[in-house]
Amino acid sequence: MSDALFDTFYRSIYADLTIDKDENAAIVTKFRDANPPPDKLLPLRAGAFRIASEFLTLDKNNNISLLRAISSVVHSIETTCMIPKPPPKLSDQELTPFDEGQVEALYRKIFADKVVDRDEINELMTLFKSNHPPMNKLRWTRSSAFRIGAEFVSADDNTVNVALLRCINSVVHTFEIICLTPTPYTLDTKPFDMKATISEAAQHLWDLDVNRATAGRDYTVSVQGGKKTLPEGRQSLTPSLHVC
C-alpha cells in the first residue's frame, strides 16, 4: 500500500469538491482492497486532510463543500477499517447520559482560535469518556466536527482555513482514540510463484512490506547535484498542511 497512491486518489476525489454515490463506493472499495494495517490508519486519515488543503479556495461555499468531502472520506476509513470500542467502565457518579450540546459547545471552543492545545485535547478526551457516544451517535459525533467546523471557515484567508483543518483533524483523531479501534488485522498475502525471476521476487517482497518507510515522510535522501528523488508533484497555491 503506497501513501503516494492514496494521495493521488484523494486528489481525484476532491477535484470537484463533491462525493457522489459511485465515488463513495469507490472509496470504500479502495480502503477494503488496500487492507491497511492498524498503524497506517492515522497517516491515511491525516493524508485526507493534508491533500484537501491543496483544494482550498477563497470561495467559502466551496471550502464548506470540501469539508463535506473530507468527512465522507474519513467516514469510509472508520466504517471500513475500524470498529466501535465499548464504553469505558465508569462509576455511576462519573457516567452521564450522552449530551450533544456538550459536544457541540466544546467543538466551538476548540475551533474558535484555530489552535488545539494540550488542555483542550485532555478536555475532549475526558468528555468522550464520561459522555461516551452510544452506537447510534458515533457518526453524528464525528460528522459534527465538520459541521461545526464549517461555521469557522474563512472567506478571505486560507491560512486560517488550513489551521481549521488541523483542528478538525485533531478532534477526529481524539474521537477515534476514545471511541473506535482498528478492525482485527489479517495480512492478505498472495501465493509466491517459485519460478519467478529475481526481479519479480524482489517486487513480491516489496509488496508484502505494507509498513515500509516512505520517502519524504519517514526519511529523506540527499542526492546532491540538484537532482530530485521524485517527480515534481502538483504545486499547491495554499499554505501546506502537515498533520499527524
C-alpha positions in Angstrom: 0.0 0.0 0.0 1.6 3.3 -1.1 0.8 6.6 0.6 1.6 8.3 -2.7 -1.1 6.3 -4.5 -3.6 7.4 -1.8 -2.5 11.0 -2.2 -3.3 10.7 -5.9 -6.6 9.0 -5.2 -7.6 11.7 -2.7 -6.9 14.4 -5.3 -9.2 12.7 -7.8 -11.9 12.5 -5.2 -11.6 16.2 -4.2 -11.3 17.5 -7.7 -14.9 18.6 -8.0 -15.4 19.2 -4.2 -18.3 16.6 -4.1 -18.5 12.9 -3.5 -21.4 11.1 -5.2 -22.7 7.6 -4.6 -20.4 6.0 -7.0 -17.3 7.8 -5.6 -18.3 6.9 -2.1 -18.5 3.2 -3.2 -15.1 3.6 -4.8 -13.6 5.0 -1.6 -14.9 2.0 0.4 -13.5 -0.4 -2.2 -10.1 1.4 -2.2 -9.7 1.0 1.5 -11.0 -2.6 1.6 -8.7 -3.7 -1.2 -5.7 -1.8 0.4 -6.2 -3.7 3.6 -4.2 -1.1 5.6 -2.6 -2.4 8.8 -3.6 -0.5 12.0 -0.6 1.7 12.1 -1.4 3.0 8.6 -4.8 4.3 9.5 -3.6 7.5 11.1 -1.5 8.6 8.1 -4.3 7.7 5.8 -6.7 9.9 7.6 -4.2 12.7 8.2 -3.4 12.5 4.5 -7.1 13.1 3.6 -6.8 16.5 5.4 -3.3 17.2 4.0 -4.3 16.7 0.4 -7.6 18.6 1.0 -5.6 21.7 1.9 -4.5 21.9 -1.7 -8.1 22.4 -2.8 -8.9 25.4 -0.5 -10.0 28.5 -2.4 -11.3 31.9 -1.4 -14.9 30.7 -2.0 -16.4 29.9 1.4 -19.1 27.7 -0.1 -16.5 25.6 -2.0 -14.5 25.2 1.2 -17.6 24.0 3.1 -18.2 21.5 0.3 -14.6 20.4 0.7 -15.2 19.8 4.4 -18.1 17.5 3.5 -15.9 15.6 1.1 -13.2 15.1 3.8 -15.9 13.9 6.2 -17.1 11.3 3.6 -13.5 10.0 3.2 -13.0 9.8 7.0 -16.3 8.1 7.4 -15.3 5.4 4.9 -12.0 4.8 6.7 -13.8 4.4 10.0 -16.6 2.1 8.7 -14.2 0.0 6.6 -11.1 -0.2 8.8 -12.4 0.4 12.4 -15.0 -0.8 14.8 -16.6 0.8 17.9 -15.0 0.5 21.3 -17.2 -0.5 24.2 -17.9 2.5 26.5 -15.3 2.9 29.3 -16.2 1.4 32.7 -17.0 4.4 34.9 -18.7 4.7 38.2 -22.3 5.9 38.4 -21.1 9.3 39.5 -18.8 9.7 36.5 -21.1 8.3 33.8 -23.7 10.8 32.4 -26.3 10.4 29.6 -24.9 11.5 26.2 -25.2 15.2 25.8 -25.0 16.5 22.2 -24.9 20.1 23.5 -21.7 19.5 25.5 -20.0 18.0 22.4 -21.0 20.9 20.1 -20.0 23.5 22.7 -16.5 22.0 23.2 -16.0 21.8 19.4 -16.9 25.5 19.0 -14.5 26.4 21.9 -11.7 24.4 20.2 -12.3 25.9 16.7 -12.7 29.5 17.9 -9.0 30.3 17.9 -8.0 27.7 15.3 -5.5 26.1 17.7 -5.8 22.9 19.7 -3.7 22.9 22.8 -3.0 20.1 25.2 -5.6 21.2 27.7 -8.3 21.2 25.1 -7.3 17.7 23.9 -7.4 16.4 27.5 -10.8 18.1 27.9 -12.1 16.4 24.8 -10.8 13.0 25.9 -12.5 13.4 29.3 -15.7 14.4 27.6 -15.7 11.4 25.3 -15.0 9.1 28.2 -17.7 10.5 30.6 -20.1 11.5 27.8 -19.4 8.4 25.6 -21.4 8.5 22.4 -23.7 5.5 22.0 -23.5 3.4 18.9 -26.2 5.3 17.1 -24.4 8.6 17.8 -20.9 7.7 16.7 -21.3 9.1 13.2 -23.0 12.2 14.5 -20.2 12.9 16.9 -17.5 12.7 14.1 -19.6 14.4 11.4 -20.4 17.2 13.8 -16.8 18.2 14.0 -17.0 19.0 10.3 -20.5 20.6 10.6 -19.4 22.9 13.5 -16.0 23.5 11.8 -17.9 24.9 8.7 -19.1 27.8 10.9 -15.5 28.9 11.3 -14.4 28.7 7.6 -12.8 32.0 6.4 -13.9 33.6 3.1 -10.6 35.5 2.7 -7.7 33.8 4.5 -6.7 30.2 3.6 -4.0 30.3 6.3 -6.9 30.3 8.8 -8.6 27.5 6.9 -5.5 25.3 7.0 -5.3 25.9 10.7 -9.0 24.9 11.0 -8.3 21.7 9.1 -5.6 20.9 11.6 -8.1 21.5 14.4 -10.7 19.2 12.9 -8.2 16.5 12.3 -7.1 16.7 15.9 -10.7 16.4 17.1 -11.4 13.4 14.8 -8.1 11.8 16.0 -9.1 12.1 19.6 -12.6 10.8 18.8 -11.1 7.7 17.1 -8.7 7.1 20.0 -11.5 7.0 22.6 -14.4 5.6 20.6 -13.0 3.4 17.8 -10.4 0.7 17.4 -8.9 -0.9 14.2 -10.6 -4.0 13.0 -8.7 -7.3 13.7 -6.0 -7.3 11.0 -5.2 -10.2 8.8 -2.3 -9.9 6.3 -3.6 -10.6 2.8 -0.8 -12.4 1.1 -0.6 -13.8 -2.4 1.0 -17.1 -3.2 4.5 -16.8 -4.4 5.5 -18.2 -7.9 8.6 -20.4 -7.3 9.5 -19.8 -11.0 9.6 -16.1 -10.6 12.6 -14.1 -11.7 14.8 -12.3 -9.1 13.1 -9.0 -10.1 9.7 -10.5 -9.6 10.7 -12.0 -6.2 12.1 -8.6 -5.1 8.8 -7.0 -6.1 6.8 -9.6 -4.2 8.8 -8.9 -1.0 8.3 -5.1 -1.6 4.5 -5.6 -2.0 4.4 -7.6 1.3 6.1 -4.9 3.3 2.9 -2.8 3.9 4.7 -1.0 6.7 7.7 0.1 4.8 9.2 3.6 5.2 8.0 6.3 2.8 10.5 8.7 1.2 9.9 12.3 2.3 7.9 11.3 5.4 10.0 8.7 7.2 13.3 9.6 5.7 15.0 12.0 3.2 17.6 11.3 0.6 20.3 13.8 -0.2 21.1 13.1 -3.9 23.1 16.4 -4.2 23.9 18.0 -7.5 20.3 19.4 -7.8 18.8 16.0 -8.7 15.4 15.0 -7.4 14.3 11.7 -5.9 10.7 12.0 -7.0 9.0 13.7 -9.9 7.6 17.2 -9.4 4.1 16.9 -8.0 1.2 19.3 -8.1 2.1 22.6 -6.6 -0.4 24.0 -4.0 -1.4 27.6 -4.1 -2.4 27.4 -0.4 -0.3 27.0 2.7 0.9 23.4 3.1 -0.7 21.3 5.8 1.3 18.8 7.9 -0.8 16.8 10.2 -0.5 13.6 12.2 
